[in-house]
Amino acid sequence: MKVVDLGSQMSALFEHEEMLAFFDVELHLPGREPIEALGRISKPKTNAAGSSYLSLFILVDTPDEDLRAEVEAYFKAVSWSRWRDQFDGIVEVVPMPPMHASPELYIAAVDVITRSDSVADELGGRRLIATLGDVLPGRVGEITLWAVGASGGAERSRWELFKDRLRR
C-alpha cells in the first residue's frame, strides 16, 4: 500500500495556486466570542470543461476538538448557493471536503464556477468577497490584493506564515 503525505500534497497545491487576494474573516459561531480566520481567494482558472472558477479558502485555528467540531458544523450549515443567486454568470458554488493540514488548523474550501473567464474576471474576487458576509454568519475585513510572486519587504503576511506552517 502506498502512503500518501496529504500535508505535502496540500502544500504543493498552495505553492502553485496564484493568490489574488487575502482578507480577515470573523466567524460568528453560536454561544462563542467571534473567531478570527484568514480568507484567501485564487486567481481565476479554467477547468477541463472550459468553465472558469475561483477557489476560496478560509483558514481557522482550531486548538481543541470542541472548537474544530463547531467550526466544521458552522461551514456545513453555510448556504453557499446564495452566491449563485446573487451573481449572473455563476454556474455553481461547490464546497470541497475540509482539508486537514494539521489537527490545529481547519481549512474550508469552496470553488465558485463561472460561465466564462470574463465573469470570473469581473467578479475578480473583490465583488465575491464583499458579499461573503451575506453568505456566512460573520464579518469580512479589509481585502488585501497580493501581487503574485512579490514578497514585499521584511514583513511577512499571515498567508506566508501559514504556508511556512504547512511545510513543517
C-alpha positions as CSV (number, residue, x, y, z in Angstrom):
1,M,0.0,0.0,0.0
2,K,1.3,3.4,-1.0
3,V,1.5,6.0,1.8
4,V,0.3,9.5,0.7
5,D,1.5,12.5,2.6
6,L,-1.5,14.8,2.4
7,G,0.2,17.7,4.1
8,S,2.9,17.8,1.4
9,Q,0.3,17.4,-1.4
10,M,-1.7,20.3,0.1
11,S,1.4,22.4,0.5
12,A,2.3,21.7,-3.1
13,L,-1.2,22.7,-4.2
14,F,-1.0,26.0,-2.4
15,E,2.5,26.6,-3.7
16,H,1.1,26.5,-7.3
17,E,-2.0,28.4,-6.6
18,E,-1.8,32.1,-7.7
19,M,-3.4,34.1,-4.9
20,L,-5.5,37.0,-6.0
21,A,-6.3,38.4,-2.5
22,F,-6.5,37.6,1.1
23,F,-8.7,39.0,3.9
24,D,-9.5,38.7,7.5
25,V,-12.8,36.9,8.4
26,E,-14.6,36.9,11.7
27,L,-16.8,33.9,12.2
28,H,-19.8,34.2,14.4
29,L,-20.5,30.8,16.0
30,P,-23.4,30.4,18.3
31,G,-22.5,30.8,22.0
32,R,-18.9,31.9,21.3
33,E,-16.9,35.0,21.0
34,P,-16.2,35.8,17.3
35,I,-13.4,33.6,15.9
36,E,-10.7,35.1,13.7
37,A,-9.9,33.4,10.4
38,L,-7.9,34.1,7.3
39,G,-9.6,34.1,3.9
40,R,-7.8,33.7,0.6
41,I,-9.1,33.6,-3.0
42,S,-7.1,32.4,-6.0
43,K,-6.8,33.9,-9.4
44,P,-9.4,32.5,-11.9
45,K,-8.5,29.2,-13.5
46,T,-10.1,27.2,-16.3
47,N,-11.2,23.7,-15.8
48,A,-11.4,20.8,-18.4
49,A,-15.0,21.7,-19.4
50,G,-13.9,25.2,-20.3
51,S,-15.6,27.0,-17.4
52,S,-13.6,29.3,-15.1
53,Y,-13.5,29.0,-11.4
54,L,-12.2,30.9,-8.4
55,S,-11.1,29.0,-5.3
56,L,-11.9,30.4,-1.9
57,F,-10.1,29.1,1.3
58,I,-10.9,30.0,4.8
59,L,-8.2,29.0,7.4
60,V,-9.3,28.7,11.0
61,D,-7.1,28.0,14.0
62,T,-8.8,25.1,15.9
63,P,-6.6,24.4,19.0
64,D,-9.1,21.9,20.5
65,E,-11.5,19.2,19.3
66,D,-14.6,21.0,20.5
67,L,-13.9,24.2,18.5
68,R,-12.9,22.1,15.5
69,A,-16.3,20.3,15.6
70,E,-18.1,23.6,16.0
71,V,-16.2,25.1,13.0
72,E,-16.9,22.1,10.9
73,A,-20.6,22.3,11.7
74,Y,-20.6,26.0,11.0
75,F,-19.2,25.6,7.5
76,K,-21.5,22.6,6.8
77,A,-24.5,24.9,7.5
78,V,-23.4,27.7,5.2
79,S,-25.7,28.1,2.2
80,W,-23.0,28.8,-0.4
81,S,-25.6,28.8,-3.2
82,R,-26.5,32.3,-2.2
83,W,-23.6,33.5,-4.4
84,R,-25.1,31.7,-7.4
85,D,-28.4,33.5,-6.7
86,Q,-26.6,36.9,-6.3
87,F,-24.5,37.0,-9.5
88,D,-25.5,36.3,-13.0
89,G,-22.9,34.0,-14.6
90,I,-22.1,31.8,-11.6
91,V,-22.9,28.3,-12.6
92,E,-22.4,26.6,-9.3
93,V,-20.7,27.0,-5.9
94,V,-19.1,23.8,-4.8
95,P,-17.9,23.3,-1.2
96,M,-15.0,21.0,-1.1
97,P,-14.3,18.5,1.7
98,P,-12.5,20.1,4.6
99,M,-8.7,19.9,4.3
100,H,-6.6,18.8,7.3
101,A,-3.2,20.4,7.3
102,S,-2.8,19.7,11.0
103,P,-5.1,19.0,13.9
104,E,-5.0,22.6,14.9
105,L,-6.0,24.1,11.5
106,Y,-9.3,23.8,9.8
107,I,-9.4,24.7,6.1
108,A,-12.8,25.3,4.4
109,A,-12.5,25.3,0.6
110,V,-15.1,26.4,-2.0
111,D,-14.9,26.6,-5.7
112,V,-17.1,29.2,-7.5
113,I,-17.6,28.0,-11.1
114,T,-18.5,30.7,-13.6
115,R,-19.8,30.6,-17.1
116,S,-16.7,32.2,-18.6
117,D,-13.3,33.8,-17.9
118,S,-14.9,37.3,-18.2
119,V,-17.4,36.5,-15.4
120,A,-14.6,35.2,-13.2
121,D,-12.5,38.3,-14.0
122,E,-15.5,40.6,-13.4
123,L,-16.1,39.1,-10.0
124,G,-12.4,39.3,-9.6
125,G,-12.7,38.2,-6.0
126,R,-13.4,41.7,-4.8
127,R,-17.2,41.5,-5.5
128,L,-17.3,38.0,-4.3
129,I,-15.5,38.6,-1.1
130,A,-17.6,41.8,-0.5
131,T,-20.7,39.6,-0.4
132,L,-19.2,36.8,1.8
133,G,-20.8,38.4,4.8
134,D,-24.2,37.8,3.1
135,V,-23.3,34.1,2.7
136,L,-21.9,33.1,6.1
137,P,-22.6,34.4,9.6
138,G,-19.7,36.7,10.4
139,R,-17.8,39.8,9.2
140,V,-15.3,40.2,6.4
141,G,-12.4,42.5,6.9
142,E,-10.4,44.6,4.5
143,I,-9.3,42.9,1.3
144,T,-5.6,42.9,0.6
145,L,-4.6,42.4,-3.0
146,W,-1.4,40.4,-3.5
147,A,0.9,40.8,-6.4
148,V,1.7,37.2,-7.5
149,G,5.4,36.4,-6.9
150,A,6.0,39.6,-4.8
151,S,7.2,39.3,-1.3
152,G,7.1,42.9,-0.2
153,G,9.9,43.5,2.2
154,A,10.8,42.0,5.5
155,E,7.3,41.9,6.9
156,R,5.6,38.6,6.3
157,S,1.9,38.2,5.6
158,R,-0.3,35.9,7.6
159,W,-0.6,33.8,4.4
160,E,3.2,33.4,4.2
161,L,3.3,32.4,7.8
162,F,0.5,29.8,7.1
163,K,2.5,28.3,4.2
164,D,5.5,28.0,6.4
165,R,3.4,26.2,9.0
166,L,2.2,23.7,6.3
167,R,5.8,22.9,5.4
168,R,6.7,21.8,8.9
